[in-house]
Amino acid sequence: MIAANPALAERDLIKLAGIADVLAAALERRGVEPGKARFIIDVVLAIHRRAMPRWLAEPDTTLAQLMAQAAAELREVVAPPAPTIR
């Protein structure tokens, strides 16, 4: 529903930006460098955006499982396994 309505999609982006700001600030208070804190939150939100539609389509699977799956997909793309040398 949000994706089909531009006004709702914009509100959702604004809401997510606010959440990201609060979470990054919380990490900073725990000693994480500001740039690194924001990077971590951006990655977590990207994983969440990947997992959430799947969770809605697969109610028997937990959101935690789908977030782990999305994180694994990201790892495969960013850091593929090193080729084996024979």
Secondary structure, DSSP 8 states (H G I E B T S, - for coil): -TTT-HHHHHHHHHHHHHHHHHHHHHHHHTT--HHHHHHHHHHHHHHHHHHHHHHHH-TTS-HHHHHHHHHHHHHHHHS-------
